[in-house]
Amino acid sequence: MAAPSLLLALVAALASPLAARAESVLEQAARTGEITMAGPTDLVPFAYRDASKTLVGYSLDVARLIEAEVSTYLNRPVKIVYTANADPLAVFRDVSRGDVDLACGVQFTWEREMYVDFSMPFALSGIRVLTRDGRLDGSAASMAGKRIGVVKDSLGSATIAAVQPTAVRVPFAGIEPAVRALLAGQVDGVGGDSLLLAGALQSLGGKGYGLVPAEAFSRFAVGCILPEDNSTFRNLVNLAIARLVQGYLDDEPASVASVNRWLGPKGVLELPPEVIKAYFQSVLLNYERVRPLPATTPSAVAPASPAR
């Protein structure tokens, strides 16, 4: 479940009646050639600026595939225009209102599903604790009385409170400040999204740290969100993700390289390929095997797009 205070804030933000959107996402894309997307620019591995200040990340890779899928469907070039917004609640609100068309790298919860539509997932994550090797084992007993950094009002904070009520939760504004505090010895661990914890640790160059316990306290799918009542756009988003997932299962080089860059053995999370394949196979079991595209099909190659 989402943290209660976060859920209350979300409900309050969306409580006022909203006017119906004048046109669908695809109608807008057909008219303007653009799809709007919002999110952070410092969240490894989903969206962040690399050493050359280029915006990169798993969410951006998925977005380029969505560009290609929509471009093929509309038979005209469409680009995704990315706007930086570091406030996840504001991004969620803007998508739910139809002011933004897309956000990716979002944790699925049933509460959020009430206000937006989720795509099929392109990753699986869970709540765990990042700690110095050997300090905590992730059990409730090992965290009793310990200082655990958490992002304020987050799913990670609520989970740590439920697992060990006597843990001293130390609130931070984001994952990276919390991990910095861990590296400085100010907290005993940081509880939160495994993917984001691993990404922050890699970004900060931390060594001698690991995620505990081996089995996450809770698990959740990670995907994209879009405004409700845009079923055709959602279908195209799902098809783009399904092609990536199927490509990885089929050992298609571009798909394997894209996923492994973020999740694989030499990526951020360092998962074995067999673990990724097992999850991707379970995702596709709920849908259908995607037929391969002809080599000349435009969506076989995702176009690059500028970010704002």
Backbone hydrogen bonds, N-H to C=O, Kabsch-Sander energy under -0.5 kcal/mol:
donor,donor_aa,acceptor,acceptor_aa,energy
7,L,3,A,-2.3
8,L,4,P,-2.5
9,A,5,S,-2.0
10,L,6,L,-2.1
11,V,7,L,-2.6
12,A,8,L,-2.4
13,A,9,A,-2.1
14,L,10,L,-1.3
15,A,12,A,-0.8
28,Q,24,S,-2.4
29,A,25,V,-2.5
30,A,26,L,-2.6
31,R,27,E,-1.7
32,T,28,Q,-3.2
33,G,29,A,-2.3
35,I,79,K,-2.1
37,M,81,V,-2.5
38,A,102,L,-1.8
39,G,83,T,-1.6
43,L,47,A,-2.9
44,V,42,D,-0.8
46,F,43,L,-1.0
47,A,43,L,-2.7
48,Y,56,V,-2.8
49,R,41,T,-1.2
50,D,48,Y,-0.5
50,D,54,T,-2.4
53,K,50,D,-2.4
56,V,48,Y,-3.4
56,V,54,T,-0.6
58,Y,45,P,-3.1
59,S,46,F,-1.1
60,L,46,F,-1.0
61,D,57,G,-2.0
62,V,58,Y,-2.2
63,A,59,S,-2.3
64,R,60,L,-2.0
65,L,61,D,-1.4
66,I,62,V,-2.0
67,E,63,A,-2.5
68,A,64,R,-2.0
69,E,65,L,-2.1
70,V,66,I,-2.6
71,S,67,E,-2.7
72,T,68,A,-2.1
73,Y,69,E,-2.1
74,L,70,V,-2.7
75,N,71,S,-1.2
76,R,71,S,-1.5
79,K,33,G,-2.4
81,V,35,I,-2.8
81,V,79,K,-0.5
82,Y,80,I,-0.7
82,Y,306,P,-0.5
83,T,37,M,-2.8
85,N,39,G,-3.1
91,V,87,D,-2.2
92,F,88,P,-2.4
93,R,89,L,-2.5
94,D,90,A,-2.6
95,V,91,V,-2.3
96,S,92,F,-2.6
97,R,93,R,-1.9
98,G,94,D,-0.6
98,G,95,V,-1.0
99,D,94,D,-2.0
100,V,94,D,-1.5
101,D,36,T,-0.6
102,L,36,T,-1.0
103,A,225,I,-1.6
105,G,223,G,-1.4
106,V,223,G,-2.6
108,F,221,A,-2.6
113,E,109,T,-1.8
114,M,110,W,-0.6
114,M,111,E,-1.1
115,Y,112,R,-2.0
116,V,112,R,-1.5
117,D,226,L,-2.5
119,S,224,C,-2.6
122,F,222,V,-2.6
123,A,222,V,-1.2
125,S,220,F,-2.4
127,I,218,S,-2.0
128,R,126,G,-0.6
128,R,192,G,-2.3
129,V,212,V,-3.6
130,L,190,V,-3.0
131,T,129,V,-0.5
131,T,210,G,-2.5
132,R,188,D,-0.5
133,D,208,G,-2.8
135,R,132,R,-2.4
136,L,132,R,-0.6
143,M,139,S,-1.0
143,M,140,A,-0.7
144,A,140,A,-0.6
144,A,141,A,-0.9
146,K,143,M,-2.0
148,I,146,K,-0.7
148,I,168,V,-2.6
149,G,147,R,-0.6
149,G,189,G,-3.3
150,V,170,V,-2.4
152,K,172,F,-2.5
154,S,151,V,-1.7
158,A,154,S,-2.0
159,T,155,L,-2.1
160,I,156,G,-2.4
161,A,157,S,-2.0
162,A,158,A,-1.7
163,V,159,T,-2.5
164,Q,160,I,-2.8
167,A,164,Q,-1.8
168,V,146,K,-2.6
169,R,167,A,-1.0
170,V,148,I,-2.5
170,V,168,V,-0.5
172,F,150,V,-2.0
178,A,174,G,-1.4
179,V,175,I,-2.4
180,R,176,E,-2.5
181,A,177,P,-1.8
182,L,178,A,-1.6
183,L,179,V,-2.5
184,A,180,R,-1.6
185,G,182,L,-1.7
186,Q,181,A,-2.8
187,V,181,A,-0.7
188,D,147,R,-2.5
189,G,147,R,-1.2
190,V,130,L,-2.0
191,G,149,G,-2.7
192,G,128,R,-2.5
194,S,126,G,-2.7
197,L,193,D,-2.7
198,A,194,S,-2.5
199,G,195,L,-2.1
200,A,196,L,-2.5
201,L,197,L,-2.4
202,Q,198,A,-2.2
203,S,199,G,-2.4
204,L,200,A,-2.1
205,G,201,L,-0.7
205,G,202,Q,-0.7
206,G,201,L,-2.1
210,G,131,T,-2.6
212,V,129,V,-2.8
216,A,214,A,-0.6
217,F,127,I,-2.4
218,S,127,I,-0.5
220,F,125,S,-2.4
222,V,123,A,-2.5
223,G,106,V,-2.1
225,I,103,A,-3.2
226,L,117,D,-2.1
234,R,230,N,-2.5
235,N,231,S,-2.3
236,L,232,T,-2.0
237,V,233,F,-2.4
238,N,234,R,-2.7
239,L,235,N,-2.3
240,A,236,L,-2.3
241,I,237,V,-2.1
242,A,238,N,-2.9
243,R,239,L,-2.2
244,L,240,A,-1.5
245,V,241,I,-2.7
246,Q,242,A,-3.1
247,G,243,R,-2.4
248,Y,244,L,-2.0
249,L,245,V,-2.0
250,D,246,Q,-2.1
251,D,248,Y,-1.3
252,E,247,G,-3.2
256,V,252,E,-2.6
257,A,253,P,-2.6
258,S,254,A,-2.1
259,V,255,S,-2.5
260,N,256,V,-2.6
261,R,257,A,-1.5
262,W,258,S,-0.7
262,W,259,V,-1.1
263,L,259,V,-3.2
264,G,259,V,-0.6
267,G,264,G,-2.1
268,V,262,W,-0.6
269,L,262,W,-1.7
270,E,264,G,-0.9
271,L,263,L,-3.0
275,V,272,P,-1.1
276,I,272,P,-1.7
277,K,273,P,-2.9
278,A,274,E,-1.9
279,Y,275,V,-1.9
280,F,276,I,-2.8
281,Q,277,K,-2.7
282,S,278,A,-1.6
283,V,279,Y,-2.0
284,L,280,F,-2.3
285,L,281,Q,-1.4
286,N,283,V,-1.2
287,Y,284,L,-2.0
297,T,294,P,-1.9
300,A,297,T,-2.2
301,V,298,P,-1.6
308,R,82,Y,-2.1
